[in-house]
Amino acid sequence: MCIRAFDYLPPVDVTFGDYLRALVTADFEINPADDWNQRAALIEGFRKRGIVPVGVTSLAEESLRWPAAEGIDPFRDQLATLLPRLLKIEADRFTQRSSDRTDLRSARQHFESIEELDENSPTADTVYNDLRIALVEYAQRNCEALFLSPKFKDKIYVSGFNAVFRTAPNGRLLIELVAQFVQTDPVGQTDALLGGIPVKGGTTIIVGVDGKVRYAIAKPLPGEHLPGTMNAEAKKREEGQKAFVAELDAKDPLLPYMTKDQYANRMRARMRLRSLHSGLWP
């Protein structure tokens, strides 16, 4: 359950609340009945520790699950060719390591039946590169529907993608494509209040084998394009990042002696292991 949840996390600024929602959603997808009440036990454990996700009305399972994606164009460009190839590559890689995994062998056979891949088929590197390009083009065309800022449309990049094969206790096999889109606000690199660490936003999409986007899990950059309370939440996240930098500034005995360049990049310096080992940061 915990490992599967990683595919259902936003690509930036992950919180414990996000992880709880990812746990509940990922497990519901593969095991809707939850006969052993595992999801209820996890939710109760998080509740006892005071962990409540942002943007939910209650800790009921239905409220915690990420909302299903709506109004997003299917990811079909090059998908009919590239996704079967990617899934076959992934299935080959895993079945070679796990010869006893009958579910992955069956997945491989399934996609071989869709498309016969001959000796002239593109290499794995070519498939990965083509799919990355197709994903960026898709995100740029659908940036607002994916909660990505149109202001920084040309700065969308794919931080990662992978094919997933999930198997339920009853043997049910779920095959999907997971991709993470990220944007960086360049203003943050020159904002002294952020200390050289820019604000990032992004969206994780879960795509079915038919190309339908089933989930769009977002931590967006602030913008008027965002629906409902998402813009206010995005602004609050940005202010929280600045407040964290200010908190570290208050504890930094070297702050008054920094040059202008050191001050502008102080958070980058604090992130280095050398600085952590010096014992300056409690």
Phi, psi and omega in degrees: 000315185291323180288317179300329184296336183297333178286347184251024178260150171296156186281350181222156171050053182286137177243169176297326177296319176299320183293323176298315179297322178294319177302310184295316183292312182298319181288325177298322182298322185263339184216072186301325186288325182050058185300332182264006179057037180292320181295320179298321180294319179294316179300318179295322178297318177293321181298318181297335180263010175073023182264111180235119181296151175286140173087014177244150181270341179199176176263020173291148183302319181297328179282328184282333181296139176301140180293144177295144180292140179225144175069023179251128179300142177298150176270086185248345181297119180063000183293320183302329179267314190283320184295314176302323179294316179298314182295323178294318178300314180295318180296319177301315183298317182283323181291331176294327180273333186230080184293343182269000182274091183294331181294322180286325176297320179293325177296316179300313179297324179300314183280337171295327180287335178285318185212123176282117181262115184268186184292345179268007179297149181295155179288168179300318180299320179294318179297315180298316182294316180297320180291323177298316179297316180297323180293317179298315179298320178296316180295322179294324179286333186238032189299317182290321178295333179266010178065024176266147185286122176294339179297328181242039183302321183283357180254011176288132173223158180267111181280343177177157173203155179197153171272144181233143176236109182249136181238127178279163177304333180273006178092358180296132182253129178240124182242129183213167171248131178245131179221143180244122176256138181227143172234148177239129177280111184296339180299327182297336180287343179246001180277114183299331181291342180259351174064029177094357178253106185288161175280136179240154175220164180180176183218136171260131176247142174248118186245131176283169182294344177273001180091354181285132176280113186271325178221144172231099188260109194244146163231081193278163167287150178300147178175152181289349179285348186279139181276161172056228183266006186296324180293317178297319179294322179293319177295321179296323178294320178295317178295325177296323178295319178293323179295324178295318177298318179296323179296319178291324178300321182294338181258001187267109181289344181270353186305315183295343185256005181285145171285172180300319180291319178297320180294320182292337183238027186295327180290325175298318180294322181292336182281348181286141180300328179300319179290320180296319181291339180289344178082014182282337186251109182292000000 
